[in-house]
């Protein structure tokens, strides 16, 4: 009798419900990971993310091997192919039980339903565990037993649930047998072969070190510095969290333990709130599956007529809009596979409100570049910026990117790093080189859109939609 753990968005030993359950059975444990390059492409996975995931799959294989648990790699083009391949794998290896941690995108849910039906047909049960959120999906509901659609009341109930339950983490399983030789993925699929240098180090230990260093050294000042892209004021654990090398539970428990040892509590409260936002967006993904099907959370906004992208979309993607903070942010994304969160909001709102280009195009482009691209958070952030989502920014709230730049990059340090054409400008002119009859440096563009007029037009389009 063999227990199979199918690893997906949970590439870790510690705090892994599916792995823990399999190891507690007292029976031999086998693990697998499916390589689905065409599905990754369909889901707009970036080369940076694919390389990051495969590096961690190899690292996981090495660590599992030390515990006597072989990790096998299954070749499958897409999710549909996984079902047939896994059935054959289970038959070949005499698997008697399969353990998986749930995923909540619509394609993932359909895949897991099909797998369960297939394996049930020949007597192999599939056990599912709720893992991606701190509070299990479906647990945080209104008094009417309905899902929340607004963050603030969700977060109040979420915090109350945490105080009531005091969530803990699962320990790393002990050895299940003698060490085995680890299998490794030898090659990156050609479509994902070219990527920026890794943003963070590989491995579960590296993830914990990054988290612990942030909590000990920087989390107390997180509220103060988190919005300034030129300052290293964020945790940078998002690649680990998005790809399951760290869990939200681990982050929360570690933060609560560290919080008791640090005098400044505001930073910890603010950072914990980010974990709540992540849970909230996964909660939305689960209860409102249309958001993972390219549809707006607010159905009435589907009637909006977005501008055709063409040259403006290309300018935005490449960082050549003539708006320095937007260009610096997009160049950072393209070069590193990561973007500071404040800049994600600024660039998303510029695309959807000033250029009035469909949020879905921006959402897909971010996913195609980000190492920490995570469907729930990425979709939630884009729909917030576009005023089409849950808890979205009111349609009349349009960030002025110049004002944002002056506030959050006051000396222009971040802009100078990524837009060298403007490096010699002073800290006032660098945010809006052409303002007040300023001379725009050679090699830099004038803004491709008027910020004031485009803002007015965006508001008018939403108003006409509301009136209609």
N, C-alpha and C positions, 0 to 999 in steps of 0.2 A: 504494500500500500504506500503510495507516494503523494505527498502534498505539493502542489505547484503554486508558486507565487508569480503572478504576471506583473512585472514592474512596468509602470508607465510614467506618470508625472509624480513620481515618488522615489527617486533614485537615492535612497538612504537606508542605513541600517537602523539608526535610532529613531524612535517615535514613528514607527511604521506599523499600523494596526494589522495589515494583511500579513506581513512577515512575522509579526509577533504571534498571531493566531496559528499560523502554519507550524512555527517552531514549538509551540506549546502542545501540539497534538501528540508528540512522542513518536511520530513516524518520520521516515526519511523525507527531506525537503529538497525540492528542485526549484530553480527559478528560470524565468525567461524574459527576454526583452525583444520586441518586434521592431524591425527596421522597415519603415514605411515611407520611403522618399517621395513617392508621388502624392501621398496624403499630406506630407509636410508642405509640399509645393502648393497643393490645393488650399491649405490653411495659411499660406503666405509666411511660412516659417523662414526666418532669415538664415543665411549661411553661418552667421555668428552663433545663433541659437543652436542650429544643428550640430556644429562642431563642439559647442559647450556641452550639449546633451550626450553626444557620443563619447567625449572625453570622460564624462562622469559615469557613463555606462561601463566603460572599461575600468575605471577606478572602483566602481561597485563590484564588478566581477572579481577583481583582485581581493577585495575585503571579504566578499562572500566565500571565496575559495578558502580563506584562512579558517572559516567556520565550518568547512566541509560541505558547503552548499554550492553546487555548480550553477553558473548562470549561462544559459544557452541563448544564442542570438538567432532569431527566426527571421527569415527573409520574406517580406510581404510588401507588395507595391502600395496597397491602400488598406483601409480598415476592412473592407469586404473580404480581401484576401486573407486577413488575419484569422477569420473564423475557420476557414478550411485548414489553414496551416496549423492552428492551435489544436483543432480536432485530431489531425494526424499526429501531432506531437504528443498529445495525451494518450492516444492509442499506443504509439511506439514505446512510450516511457511508463506505461501502466499507471498513469495518473488516476487517483481515486477522488481527489478534491482539488478545486481551484480557488485561490484567494486573490481578490483584487480590491484596490482602493478606488472608490468611485471618482469619475470625472463627469463634468456637467454640461459641456457643450452638446448640442443636439446630435451631432454625428457620433460623438463618443457614447452617448446614451443609447443610440440606436445600435451601435456596434456591440455594446455589452448586453443588450437585450437579445440580440441575435445569437451571441455566444452562449448565453444561458439556455436559450431554447435548444440550441444544437447539442450542448453537452448533457442537458437534462434528458435528451432523447435516448442516450445510452448510459444513463445512470451515474453521471459525474456531476455532483452538485457544485454550484458556483456561489461562494460566499462573498458578499460585498460589504465594504467598510467605509464609513463616512470620514474622510481624512483631510480634505483640502481646506476646511474652515476650522476655526477654533470652536465655535458653537456649531454642532452638526446641522447641516442643511435641513430645513424643515422644523427646526427647534424654536427659532425666534419668530413668533407669530403674534398678531394683535389679539386683543381680548375676544374678538369675533372669530378667532382661529383663521385669520386671513394673513397672507404675506404682507409685509411692509413694503411700501413703494416710496417712502421718504426716509432719508438717512437719520435725521435727528431722533425720531422716536425709536427707530431700529437700534440705534447706538445706545439709547438709554436702556432698552430691554436687554441688549447684548451685554452691557456692563453688569446689569443686575444678574443675568444668568451666570456670568463669570464669578461674581461674588457668592452666588448660591452654590455653585458646583465646584469651584476651585479646581479647574482643569489641570491635569498633570500630563506628563509625557511617558510614552512607553520606553522601557530601557532597551539598550542594544541586546539582541539575543546572544545567548552563549553558544559555544561551539556545538554543532550538531553531529560531528563526526571528525575523522581525520582530514587534514587539509588536502585539497585537490588542486590540480593544475588549472589556473584560470584561462578561460577562453577570452579572446580579444577581437575587437572589430578592427581589421587591418586597414581599411581604406574609407575615406570620406566619399560619399556619393558625388559624382562629378558636378552636379548642379549646385552643390554647396561647398565646393572646394576652395573658393576664394572668400576670405572673411577678414575683418580687422583683427589685430592682435588681441588676445584674451584680455578682458577687462579685469577679471579677478582670477585667483589661483584655482586650480582644480582640486576637488576632493572634499569629502565631508568634514574632515578636520579643518581644512582651510575655511570652510563656511562658518564653522563654529568660532574659529579664531577671529574672523572678520566681525561676527556678531558681538563677541565678547569685548573686542577692542573698542568698538563703537559705544557699547553700553558703559564701559568703564571710563572712556576718555571724552566722548563727544555728546552722548545722549542728553546730558543735563542742559546743554546749550542748544539742543535741536530746535526748539521753538524760535530761538533768537536768530539762528543762522541758516535754517533749512531752505529759505527762499533765495539765497544769494549764490548764483552758479559759480562765481569765482572763488568761493570759499568751500573747503571740503567739510561741509556741515551735514551731510546725509550719511546714512548707514552703508550704502552701496551693497546691501545684501539682496537686492531685488533679483539679480540673476539666479541666485541660489533658491530664493523663495518661489519665483515663477516656474522653476523647473523641478521643484520638489526635493532639492538637496537639503533645504531647511523647511520645516513646517511652520505654519502660523502659530501652532501651540508652543513650539520651541521658542519662537520669538517672544510670545507673550509671557511665558513662564520665566524666561531669562530676564526680561525687562522688569518684571515684578520683583524678582529676587535682587536685581541690581538697584532698583529704585529705593529699597530700604537702606542702602549704603551711601546714597548720594543726597546732598542737601537740597539741590535744585530739583524740584519735582515737576515743574512745568514742562520741561523737555520730554520726560518720560510719559506724561499724560498725553502730550501732543503726538508722540511717536506711536503710542498704543492706539490712538485714534486712527492712525493710518492702517493698523491691522484691522480695526473695525470696518473701515472703508473697503478693504479687500474682501472681508467676509460679506459685506453688504452687496458688493457687485457680483460675487458668486451666488449669493441668495437670489438676486435678480435673474441671473442666468438660468438658475434652476426653475424658478417659479414662472418666468416669462420667456420661454425658449425662443420666441420670435427675435429676441435681440441677438441671438447667435445665428440667425438666418438672414442677416443683412437688412433687417427691418427696424424702424424706429420704435422706441418704447412708447412714444406718444403718436398713435396712429394718424392723428390729424396732420402731423407735420410731413407725412408722406406726400401731401399735395404740393409741397414747396417745389418750385422750379429752380433748380440749381444752374449756375452758369456752366457753360462748356469749359472744360479745363484747359486743354491745349497749351499755349505758351505760358500762361500764368501758373498753371500747375507745375510745369517743368521748372520754372523759375523758383517756385517754392521748394520743390524737391532738392534742387541743387544749391540752394542758398544764394540766389541772385535776384532778390526781390527789391533791393534798394532800401530795405528796413534793417538796419544793422543787427539788432538783437535777434530777429527772425533768421537772418542769414547765418549768424554765428551759431545759433542752435541747430539749424539743419546741417551745417557743416560738421558740427560735433557728432551728430547722429550718424552721418554718412561715414565719418572717419573712425568712430569708436564702437558703433552699435549700441550706444546708450545716450540718453539725454536727461538732463536735470528736470525734475518734475515741474517746477515753475515754468520752465521753457516749453514743456509739453503743452501746458495750458495756453501759453502765449502763441505758439506756432499753430496750434489747433484752432484757436479762435480767429487768428488772422486768416487762415485758409477758409473757414466756414462763414465768417461774418464780413471780412473786408474783401476777400476774393469771391465769396459766396459759391464756393465749390463744395460739392457733395462730401459730407463727412465720411462716407464709406470709402472714398478714394484715399483720404488721409489715414483712416484707420488701417487700411490694407498696406499703405506705404510704411507706416510705422512698424507693423508686424514684419514686413519684409526686411527691416533693418535692425530691429531691436534684439539684443541678446536676452532681454527680460520680457519679451513679448508674451503677454498672458491675456487670453481672450477676454475674460471677465473685466479685468481692470482697464485694458486698452479700449474696449468697447464702451465701458462706462465713462471713461475720461473723454472720449471723442463725442459721445452723445451729450455729455454735460456741456462741453464747449459749444456744440452746435445748437443747444437748446431744444433737442429732440428727445432727450432721455429722462430717466427718473431723477428727481432732485436736481434738475438741470439749472444752469444759470438762466435767469429770465432773459427773454430774447432781446430786451432793450439794454441788457448789460453786455457791453462790448469792450473788452480790454483795448486800451490804446497802447500799442507796443512800445511807442517812444516813452510814454509815461512809466510803463512797467520797467523799461530799460533804465531810466533815470533813477528809479526807486531801488531796483534790485541789483543793478550793476553800476553804482553811482560813479565810480572812477573809470568805467569802461574797460576794466581789466579782462573780463571774459570776451568782450568784443575784440579787443586787440589780439587775444590769443588765436581767435578763429577767423578774423577778417583782417589780415595784415595790411590790406589796402588803406585801412583807416588808422593804422597804428600811431601815426604822428599827430593826429588830431587831439585837442585838449578834451578834458573830461566832460565838458558841456557840449561841444560840437559833435562829438563822436556818436551820440545817440540819434542825431538827426542832421547829417552833414549839410543838407541843402537849406536848412531853416535860416531865416533872417538873412537871406541872400548870401549864405555861406557857399564857399567854393567846394564842390565835391571833388575829392582826389581822383586823379586819373586812374582808370581801371575799375572804378566803382560806379554803380548805376544810380540813376535817379529812381525814386519809388515807382513801382509799376502800377500803383493805385493811390488815389487820394484817400487818406485815412478818414477824414471827416465826412466826405461825400459818400464813401462806400459804407460807412457806419449808418448814415441816414437811410441809404437804400435798403440795407439789410433789415433795419427796424421797420421800414415801410412794407417790406415783403411779408414779415411776420404779422404785422398789423392787418394787412389785407387778408391774410389767411385766417386770422382770428375773426375778423368782421364777416368773412364769407361763411 
